[in-house]
Amino acid sequence: MNNKNKGIMSTKSKPGVNERKTEYLTEESLKEAGFKGEDFQFQGAEEAEIQRCLPSKKSARNGAGKPEFIIRLNGDAADLLVVECKLDKSKHASEKNLDGDSKLVPVDYAEDGVIHYMKGLSKEFNVIGLAISGGSLPLQITTFIVLRGGEVRRLKNKTILSRHDYLTALRNTAGYGQKSEEEIIGFARSLHNFLRDEMELSDQLKPLIVSGILLGLKQTAFEQGYRNYSNHDKLANGLYSSIQETLVDAKIDEAKRDAMMNNYSFIKTHQPVKDHLKETIGLIYRNLFFAMQPDSSLDFLGSFYGEFLRYSGGDQKGLGIVLTPRHITELFADLANLDADKSVVLDICAGSAGFLIAAMAHMIQDASGNSKKIKRIKEKGLIGIEQAPHMFTLACANMILRGDGKANMFMDDSLNPKSPMVAERISELEPNVGFLNPPYSKKSKGKNELQFVKRQLDLLVSGGIGIAIIPVGRLIDDSDKTCIIKKEILDEHTLTHVMSMPPQLFPKVGTVTAIAVFRAHQPHWREIKSPKKVIANDEKSNEKFITEQIPREKTWFGYWRDDGFMMKKNSRVERSDGLWEKTKAKWLEDYWGENEVHGNSVKRAVSHTDEWVAEAYLETDYAQLKKESFECEVKKYLLYKLMADIYTPDDEESA
């Protein structure tokens, strides 16, 4: 114990007729409830990150506050206990039923003082506050609670409780641990530099250490005991073992488990990781572990992966990996009109499982708490295939951390499967929805994105809906090779909708995309017989008719180039709050109604030789054209052509 604490304790050993007596009785009561001497921080916080949130009771100056006690309830987590004492019970509160909106007199009253401190601490922490008065037992005690960024509320309890009881009160409060997407991304940005500079990790290993720590923390023994490891090697081994235990608990089969654990083996062998592991666990525990909510559609690990690539200068397109923005994965769920009772969603290029997480969140919300429906969703409603071992590991970890859904995750090549059992299992589950963001082709590496589209559609049941976001360059490509694949798709499946997406949907990747929607196993064509033209002296055939293929229905094309987002510091953000939801509502209204809106949407019968984008068929109303509008459209077209030309189908190798 430091000198500061010793000085206070020596004073308390001889309590006089002042506040010290109340503090002494409070401290002893807390110890009887299980708290230890080393838990207490007296007359302010010893840690700068806590102290800076404590406002002075007199001047309200940040960082100058000195409550009687501060206690960390849960190690590195953002959970605190703050205590304010007064000797005279008449000084317990300035008025009845005080709350965070009351006019406070923090210098003179216990309740006023503790609420004052809680309002400052709640900017960054979850806080239990105790206002205590009296010079003898029983003490008068009022308990308050506030979550980070929330409102101070009064609890009914009037006694001192154990650490476990206070943590339970916090964790049972709606919204505990939740953070916004912006906060998660901000943490990823700051963590990136630490993992690069201190742990010396590669781009692939950075998101793996995050996922591994989160999996390890799911073991209660490790969560509560990792701070007690004094040896770096033992801590690394402890984390590795805890990850394995979590995978066993999640009933990951042995082959998948071995593949995942192989990706986490660097934790035990990479010395810079071991040297900085405890600090890293603390950062992730506080900032991320409790934010993993089962009903959230945010792909946490995918977000980290994307941010780590961005800030290390990594080229997502060069890696063949283009992670789908959250609002687009959610849009797919809306386009498919997912049903908690019936939908079975397949993603054959799962990546970090962004689409599957969005689908799971959408269906669980639709289930409205029905445990039977939720069990079906997690056990049979989600199917994923991912070839890259590190991405497969992230996908499974993502699903486990979200409360399961990983039962039907397969590490395989979706186009050239190594195991026939994968296709057999998928057939048994009868997927009726397909979500897809295929690897985008790259020089000497890629495969045609439409090959992935066809493969996914082939795996769906008849009448299933397949939705894919793919480069516009592929949809307007008129090469023989691409036209052959497009015809193979239309021979078996129907192209129902195509929506052109914003040019900068994938910042820094340089690929303009469109969303294509198909109906599986219902051919795009219908066959008709037309009279055969008679050619003079034609004696080769007695047939009077020839068979022709024409589209069964018109395809709806939407011009969805503006989603309400703009570029800001290399990221896309909403131009104003709620604009995306309004935009999406209008998009979905036109999509479901297949409305033809001049300049925005149109229906056309198309074949495999046509361009599958709205821009090819929309007409301009020149009577309404102004110079400014003309210049704006020319700029948009030039940008579209420039971005589309960046994508060069001829660069890819032969399939």
Sequence and secondary structure as in RCSB ss.txt:
>XXXX:A:sequence
MNNKNKGIMSTKSKPGVNERKTEYLTEESLKEAGFKGEDFQFQGAEEAEIQRCLPSKKSARNGAGKPEFIIRLNG
DAADLLVVECKLDKSKHASEKNLDGDSKLVPVDYAEDGVIHYMKGLSKEFNVIGLAISGGSLPLQITTFIVLRGG
EVRRLKNKTILSRHDYLTALRNTAGYGQKSEEEIIGFARSLHNFLRDEMELSDQLKPLIVSGILLGLKQTAFEQG
YRNYSNHDKLANGLYSSIQETLVDAKIDEAKRDAMMNNYSFIKTHQPVKDHLKETIGLIYRNLFFAMQPDSSLDF
LGSFYGEFLRYSGGDQKGLGIVLTPRHITELFADLANLDADKSVVLDICAGSAGFLIAAMAHMIQDASGNSKKIK
RIKEKGLIGIEQAPHMFTLACANMILRGDGKANMFMDDSLNPKSPMVAERISELEPNVGFLNPPYSKKSKGKNEL
QFVKRQLDLLVSGGIGIAIIPVGRLIDDSDKTCIIKKEILDEHTLTHVMSMPPQLFPKVGTVTAIAVFRAHQPHW
REIKSPKKVIANDEKSNEKFITEQIPREKTWFGYWRDDGFMMKKNSRVERSDGLWEKTKAKWLEDYWGENEVHGN
SVKRAVSHTDEWVAEAYLETDYAQLKKESFECEVKKYLLYKLMADIYTPDDEESA
>XXXX:A:secstr
  HHHHHHHHHHTS  SSHHHHHHHHHHHHHHTT  GGGEEESS SSHHHHTT B TTT  BT    SEEEESST
TSSEEEEEEEESSGGGS SSTT  TTS   TTT HHHHHHHHHHHHTTT EEEEEEEE SSSS EEEEEEE TTS
  EEES  S   HHHHHHHHHTSTTTT   HHHHHHHHHHHHHHHHHTS   TTHHHHHHHHHHHHTTSHHHHHH
GGG  SHHHHHHHHHHHHHHHHHHTT  HHHHHHHHHHTTHHHH HHHHHTHHHHHHHHHHHTGGG  TT    H
HHHHHHHHHHHTT  TTTTT     HHHHHHHHHHHT  TTT  EEETT TTTHHHHHHHHHHHHHHTT HHHHH
HHHHHSEEEEE SHHHHHHHHHHHHHTT   TTEEES SSS S HHHHHHHHHH   EEEE      TTT   HH
HHHHHHHHHS TT EEEEEEEHHHHT   HHHHHHHHHHHHHSEEEEEEE  TTSSTTT   EEEEEEETTS SE
EEEEEE    TT  S    EEEEEEESS EEEEE    SEEEETTEEEESSTTHHHHHHHHHHHHHHHT   TTT
EEEE   TTS  SGGGT    GGG  HHHHHHHHHHHHHHHHHHHHS GGGS   
